[in-house]
Amino acid sequence: MSYMMKVLLMGKSGSGKTSMRSIIFANYIARDTRRLGATIDVEHSHVRFLGNLVLNLWDCGGQEAFMENYFASQRDNIFRNVEVLIYVFDVESRELEKDIHYYQSCLEALLQNSPDAKIFCLVHKMDLVQDDQREVIFRERQDDLKRLSKPLDCTCFATSIWDETLYKAWSSIVYQLIPNVKQLEANLTHFGDIIDADEVLLFERATFLVISYSERRRHRDVHRFEKISNIIKQFKLSCSKMAASFQSMEIRNSSFAAFIDVFTTNTYIMVILSDPSIPSAATLINIKNARKYFEKLEQVEHRAAIGSGGVR
């Protein structure tokens, strides 16, 4: 049995919805998305995530005729039983008023059909904005969207397919969908304490999105997790093109040691140690021993999610 969540991906045509979906869930690289065509009406896809969690993803074409149809004849079908709305705004759109009108129409439909849905707004294509203007423009858009979304609440992200911000946004979104994620983090922190790790990260196996982490020592690069996600995912893709499979990796120098290894059925783990004198074999044994416990924890979470009525 699966715990299925209906996720709407909406925004005007050309805003970048299908490109980001293809990068996160279909292993596209950014330059390859240029050959993707416009979405016609609604494209449905079931994305299995963490084993039994399935994202029932509705990628809704953003052409004007389709958008009008969503709010008229398809209103109940589109907006009923929605758990997440991800609305994508092109930061350089010349039709911002129309974009806002359609966004607010979505919110009205959600209030009527799915008032408890989580709402995320992605201010996309930020790479087209000058570096020194990005923060200011994003803050302005975020303030406007939060004000226009009331009485509903929205969470905003600045994104681009050309850097780590896309992984940051989708990791943050998916993090909020995982059942009992706080318990998962608590156990990850306990594991990090036992082995004296600087950081321990869990990546979802298919997408390599960061789904949980424990940080025991601060690091100056706040985007490091998403950079690692991007690099390892591309490395996995290169391995598959050579008919090879990626299982594990160890990086070691005089300052630190890093281990990436298959963990549970649905995750990879990354362990960072600032004491490189700790033998590799000891860390790998600790990962192996923890694997059995986290497998059991994952199974309990799935049963709890299904028992809560998440089967659709």
Rosetta blueprint (number, residue, H / E / L):
1 M L
2 S L
3 Y E
4 M E
5 M E
6 K E
7 V E
8 L E
9 L E
10 M E
11 G E
12 K L
13 S L
14 G L
15 S L
16 G L
17 K H
18 T H
19 S H
20 M H
21 R H
22 S H
23 I H
24 I H
25 F H
26 A L
27 N L
28 Y L
29 I L
30 A H
31 R H
32 D H
33 T H
34 R H
35 R H
36 L L
37 G L
38 A L
39 T L
40 I L
41 D L
42 V E
43 E E
44 H E
45 S E
46 H E
47 V E
48 R E
49 F E
50 L L
51 G L
52 N L
53 L E
54 V E
55 L E
56 N E
57 L E
58 W E
59 D E
60 C E
61 G L
62 G L
63 Q L
64 E H
65 A H
66 F H
67 M H
68 E H
69 N H
70 Y H
71 F L
72 A L
73 S L
74 Q L
75 R H
76 D H
77 N H
78 I H
79 F H
80 R L
81 N L
82 V L
83 E L
84 V E
85 L E
86 I E
87 Y E
88 V E
89 F E
90 D E
91 V L
92 E L
93 S L
94 R L
95 E L
96 L H
97 E H
98 K H
99 D H
100 I H
101 H H
102 Y H
103 Y H
104 Q H
105 S H
106 C H
107 L H
108 E H
109 A H
110 L H
111 L H
112 Q H
113 N H
114 S L
115 P L
116 D L
117 A L
118 K E
119 I E
120 F E
121 C E
122 L E
123 V E
124 H E
125 K L
126 M H
127 D H
128 L H
129 V L
130 Q L
131 D H
132 D H
133 Q H
134 R H
135 E H
136 V H
137 I H
138 F H
139 R H
140 E H
141 R H
142 Q H
143 D H
144 D H
145 L H
146 K H
147 R H
148 L H
149 S H
150 K L
151 P L
152 L L
153 D L
154 C E
155 T E
156 C E
157 F E
158 A E
159 T L
160 S L
161 I L
162 W L
163 D L
164 E L
165 T H
166 L H
167 Y H
168 K H
169 A H
170 W H
171 S H
172 S H
173 I H
174 V H
175 Y H
176 Q L
177 L L
178 I L
179 P L
180 N L
181 V H
182 K H
183 Q H
184 L H
185 E H
186 A H
187 N H
188 L H
189 T H
190 H H
191 F H
192 G H
193 D H
194 I H
195 I H
196 D L
197 A L
198 D L
199 E E
200 V E
201 L E
202 L E
203 F E
204 E E
205 R L
206 A L
207 T L
208 F L
209 L L
210 V E
211 I E
212 S E
213 Y E
214 S E
215 E E
216 R L
217 R L
218 R L
219 H L
220 R L
221 D L
222 V L
223 H L
224 R H
225 F H
226 E H
227 K H
228 I H
229 S H
230 N H
231 I H
232 I H
233 K H
234 Q H
235 F H
236 K H
237 L H
238 S H
239 C H
240 S H
241 K H
242 M L
243 A L
244 A L
245 S L
246 F L
247 Q L
248 S E
249 M E
250 E E
251 I E
252 R E
253 N L
254 S L
255 S L
256 F L
257 A E
258 A E
259 F E
260 I E
261 D E
262 V E
263 F L
264 T L
265 T L
266 N L
267 T E
268 Y E
269 I E
270 M E
271 V E
272 I E
273 L E
274 S L
275 D L
276 P L
277 S L
278 I L
279 P L
280 S H
281 A H
282 A H
283 T H
284 L H
285 I H
286 N H
287 I H
288 K H
289 N H
290 A H
291 R H
292 K H
293 Y H
294 F H
295 E H
296 K H
297 L H
298 E H
299 Q H
300 V H
301 E H
302 H H
303 R H
304 A H
305 A H
306 I H
307 G H
308 S L
309 G L
310 G L
311 V L
312 R L
